[in-house]
Amino acid sequence: MPDHYHLIVGLGKIKTLSDAIKSVNKFTGRCINDLIGNEGRFWQEGFHDHAIRNRKQYNVILAYIHNNPVKAGLVERPELWPYSTANERYAGEINWDWLDGMAIYPGDIE
């Protein structure tokens, strides 16, 4: 997306969500500023979050993220967006075994 990003992040015991987002924003902001020859803060402060408690919720959120560039008219199909796990070059980036192991209750995996 040209003016925002969507991210699913699994938190370990070391970082809070705020710390993780700050790290991502700092790293990506620095990279983007280097590319465009800019300095200073790139991203606005703040973010929206949704807790994902099971595989079904994960699939719904992932489908929303994958379809966002289509909805915005940037591509015709999710797999054409070059910065998405819907794109074949990132096909192996989702660790489904880890995700399934994170289910809170055995019935959560769908």
N, C-alpha and C positions, 0 to 999 in steps of 0.2 A: 504494500500500500504506500502511496507517496507521502502520506502525512501521519501515519501511525503504524504500529505493528501489533500482531497477536502472538502470544507465546504461551505454551503450556510448559510449566516447570514443576518438576518434582523436588520438593524440599527435603533435604537431609536434616540432621540434627544440629548442624553448624550454623546455618543461615536462616534468617527470617525472610518472609516474602519481600518486605521492603528492602532488605540488604541485597537480595538476589536481583531485584529490579534495578536498584541503584548501580550494581555491578554491570548489568547488561547495558543500561543506558550510558554509563561512562565509557565502556568499551566501544559500543556501536557509534556513539556520538563522536568519539575521537577518530574512529575510522572514517566516518562520513565526512567530518570536517577536513581530514587530511585529503580525501578525494576531491572535495569541492574548494579547497583552499580557504577554509573559514576558520575562525577561532571562537572560543567561548562555548557556552552551553548550547547544545543542539536540541535536546528534547525538553518539552515543558515538564514541570513536576506533576506528579499524580498518576494514578493508574486505577483501573477497574479490575476487580478480581471476582472469580467464581470458584468455590471449592468443588473439586471433583472427587466424589466418594466411591465411584464404581466404574466399571468398564462401560456400562450403558451411558452414563453421563459423559465420560470421556469421548465416546463415539459421537455424541450429539455436539459437544463443543468443537471437536476436531472437524466435523462436517461443516459447522458454521465458519470456522477459520479457513478451511479449504475453499469454501464458496464465496468468501468475502471479496476477492479480486474479480470474480465473475459478476457478483452483484454490483460492484463499482464500475463495471464496463471495461475493465482493464484487459481481460482475456475472455475467450469464449468457454473454456473449460478449466477447471481447477488445476489440472496437471500441466497446463501451459504457463502458470505463474512460476517464474524461475526461482523464487525465494520461499518455496513452500515444500513441506513434506509430501504434498500431493505430486510433486514433480519427481520423475523417475530417478533423477540423480541423488535424491535423498531417501530412496525406497527403504534402505536398511537402518535409518536413523531412529526409528521408534522401537524401543526395547519392550516388546509385548510381554515377554516372560517376567520382566521386572514389574511392569504395570499390573499384570495379573496377580503377582505376589503381594501387591500393596492393598488388595481388597480388604476392607474392614471386616466384612462378614463373608463367609464362603458363598452365600447366595447373591452377593454383589456382582460376581463375574457373569456377564451376559454376552 
